[in-house]
Amino acid sequence: MRHHTMGSQRVSALCLGTLPFGTVVDEDMSFALLDRFVEKGGTFIDTANCYCFWREGSDGGDSERLLGRWLATRGIRDEVTVATKTGALPAGEGTWPANREGLSEKALRHAVHGSLRRLRTDRIDLLYGHIDDPSTLLEETVGAYAALVAEGLVGQVGMSNQNGTRLARARELAKRQNLPAFTALQQRHTYLTPAPDADFDYQVALDEPTLAYAATQPDLTVLAYSALLNGAYAGSKPVPVEYLHDGTEPALRVLAKIAAETGATPGQVVYAWMLQSSPAVIPLVGVSRLDQLDEALEALDLELTEEQRARLDDTRAAAPR
């Protein structure tokens, strides 16, 4: 297993996402996937306090509760980095995502104590804001995160689904006051580029200016969710409409050609491309079967040549923006 320095912690170069664990993926398989990940050297596990509230019978805490049960039975809490996210759970009347709990001091503190209880732990190693909250001043959010770190409830802080301008401003606010700055940014990101008119609603796709900013910030780690587009590269699902444009087919052809050259799957090439980019991007691995997890882990052994990376980058750069 390769590793990556994220702020003050050393984490595995793949992060296991647990969104469906405890709902779509039953407990036996969820435990088997977590066990296999750790057996292969994985240390970085991602969840949220809202998975999967949109499914009938779920209050959003199923993934955290399952992970808490697994941690309690395996006795390896100090061997893994647990990341969770708050801010997206429905918290009142109205429709989601407008009625999400947000990132105010009160909301963060309430959410963190709920996550700690469900995870059966005394600390959260990495706490993300799940979705940006423009209705709350950045100063309040930065200060609330700092207080949670000072109290030992949270190790490091990060953001998800926040544009690069807001991220840079929040980090500056924290550094000016000598407070903990966001050390992780989790965004939608994959090899295919979004169409110029793509609409991801509350989700934020990682863009080139944000990547360029991250490249100048050695204390900031970038992570990608939806890296494999839910099976689109494997052909089990169609390419989402948000990624359909004149550059889609040329990019898929280059990806398939490099997969054939390396003996890898297209998904493994996507993971390797992310990990070997500058800055490196840590993929969140979303799986429901052991063979899917094994395929993802094997991507760590794939070394792309400089020429192969250049072909991937050049084809991607030629796509319409």
N, C-alpha and C positions, 0 to 999 in steps of 0.2 A: 504493500500500500504506500503510495506517495503521500506526502504531507505538505501542509501550507501553513505559514505563520499568519494568524489573524489577530491583529492587535497583540494582546498579551498571551494568547493561546496558540498551541500547535494543534491543528485539526487535519483530518484526512482530506485528501484532494477530491473526494466525492462526498456529498452530503445526502443521507437517506431521508427522503421526504415521506411523511407518514399520514398524509391527508386522508386516505381511505381506510386507514387501520382502525378497526373497531366498528366500522359500518359496512362499507362495500367489501372489505377484506376481513374475514372473521379472525377471532383471536388466535386460533392455532396457526393459521398461515402468517398472521402478523408477527407472532413470536418467532416463527421459523425464519422469516425474512430478517428480523432484527438480529437473531442469533447468527445467521450466516454472514451478515454484514460485519458484525464484530469479530467473528472467527477469521475473516479475511483481512482484518486490520482496520476496519472502519471505526471512526470515533465520533463522527459529526452527524447528529440526528436532528431533524427539523419537524416541528409541529406548529399548531396554533390553537387559540382558545375558541375557535369558531368552526372547527371541522367535525361533522359536516351538518351544520344547522339547517341547510336547505333540504335535507332528507327527512321524511316523515319519522317522527319519534326521536329525533336528535335535538339536543339543546346546544350543540356546538362543542361540547366537552369530551366527546367520545375518543378522539385521538389522544388527547392528553391523558385521559384516564387509563387507556390501554397502555400507553408508554409508562405511566406510573406503576401499573401492575407488573410490567416486564422488568422495570428497574428494581422493584422491590424483591422479585423472585430471583433475579440473577446476581444481585449484590455487587454490581460493577459501576455504581454511580460515579465514582471518581475516575473511571477509565473512559468516560464518554463526555462529549460536549453537547449539552441539550440546549437547543434554540427553540423558542416559541414566539408567537406574535400576538399582539393585542391591538384593538382599535377597530376591528371589522365586525364584531359580533353585534347583531341587532339589539338595541337597548331602549326600546320605547315604541310609541305609536308611529305610524307612517310606513313607508315602503323602503326596502333596502336597495342601495346602500346609503340613502339619505339618513336613515335612522340608526346608523352604526354608532357604537359607543364613543369613538373618537379618541383623541390623544391629550385631553386635558389632564391636569394633575389628579383630580378626583377620579376620573375614569381609569387612568393608568394604575393608580394605587389599588383601586377595587379589583381591576382585572388581574394584576400580578398576584394578589393574595389568592384569588380563585385558581389561577394556574399552578401556584405552588401546592395548593391542597390536592388538586387532581393529579399532579405529577409526583406527589409524595416525596417532595424534596424540600430542602431549606434554601435553595438558590436556583436561579435561572442563569445559565452560563452566558447566553446571548439573548437579549430581549429586543425584538423588532417592533417598530410601529408598522402595522400591517398595511394600512392605507393612509396616505397623507390626510391631514386634517386642517385645511386652511381656515376653519372657523376658530381655531385655537392659536394664539400667538406662538411663534416658534420659541420665544423666550420662555414661555410657560412649559412647553413640552421638554425643552432642553434641561430646564431646572428640575422638572419632575423626574426625568431619567437620572440626573445626577444624584438626587436624593436617594433613589432606590439603590444606586451603586454604593453610595456612602453607607447605607444601612446594611450592606452585605446581602441584600436580596437578589441583586443582579450583578453579574460579572462584567459584561460589556453590553453596549447598546448598538442597535442598527436600525435601518429603515428599509421599507419595501414600498414600491409603487409611489415614489416621490420623484419629481423631475430633478434634473441635475442642478438647476439654479437654486432651488429650495434646499437641496442637500448641501451644497457648498455653503449657503448662508447659515444653515443650522450648525455645520461644523465650525464655521468661523465664530459664531456666537459662543459656542462651547469653549473653543481654544482661547478666546479673548478673556474669558472668565476663569480659565484653568479648570474647566469642568470636563467630564468624559465626553468625547466627541463620538459620533457614529463611526464605528470601525467596520461595518458591513452594510452593503447595499444589495438587496435582492430584487431583481426586476425580471420581467418577461424577456427572454432572449433565446435565439436559436440561430442556426446557420442561414436559413432563408430570411430575407429582409421583409418587413411589413410593406404592404402596398402604400403608396403615398396617401391614400384616403382611408387607411385602416382605422377602425374605431374599436378600441379595447375597453371602452367604458372606464371603469375605475382602475384598470390595470395600466401600468406604465411600461412600455417597451424600452429596453436599453438602447440609447442612441449614441452616435459617434461622439458628440461633444461630451457626454457624460463619461464615456470610456476614456476619452482623451484627458479629462479631469482626473479620473481614477489613476491613470498612468503616472500622474505627477504627485500622487498621494500614497506613499509607501505604507501608511497605516490604515488604508482603506481596502477591504476585500470585496470583490464583486461576485455575486452569485446569480445563477440563472434558473428560473423555473420555466416549465413547459419547453424544455430544451429539445425534446424529441417530438413535439407537437402531437402528443397522445397517440403515437404509432404511425404518423403520416410517412415518415421516412422508411418504415418497414412495409408500407403498403397496406397495413391493416385498417387504416382510416384515410379518408381523403385529406388533401392539404386544405387547411382552413381557408375560407374565402379571404381573410385578412392578409394572406400571404400570396395571393394569386395576382400576378402581373407579368409583364413581358420578360422579366428576368427569372421567373420561377423555373421554367423548364431547363434553360441553360445551366442554372445552378444545380438542379437535381441531376443533370447528366454528368457534370464534373464530379459531383459527390459520388455517384455510382461508379464512375471510372476509377476514382481513387480507392474506393472500397474494393473494387476488383483487383487493383494493383497490390493492395496490402493484405488481401485475404480477410478483411474485416467486414463487418456490416456497416451500412450507411450510418446507423446510430452511433456506432463506436467511433467512426470518423468524426462525427459531429462533436462527441465528447472530447476526443483527442485534440481537435482544432481549438476548442474552447480552452482546454488546459494548457495548450502550447502557444496561446496568443499572448500578446503583450498589451495590457496587463492580462495575466491569467484570469480565467473566469471559472469558478467552481460550479459544476452542474448539480442541481438537485435531482436525484434519481427517484422517479416515481414508478413503482413496480407493484404488481399484485401476485407474481409467481417467482419461484426460485430461479428458473431459467432466465427470466428477464434480468434479475439481479446479477446473476453470474455473467451475463453478456455485458452489462454495464461495468462490472469490476474488471473484466478482461480488457476493457478499453484503456486501462491504465498502462498496459504493456505495449500499446500501439505508439510507435514513434513515427510521426510524419516527417518526411524530408523537407528541407527548406523550399524545394521546388514545388512540392505538393501543397504546402501551406500557402505559397504565393499564388498558385492556381486557384485555390479556394478563396483567398482574399480578393484577388483580382476579379473573379467572376461575381463575387458578392458586391464589390464596389461598383460594378457596372450596372447593377440593378437600379431601376427608377426609384427616386427618392421623393 
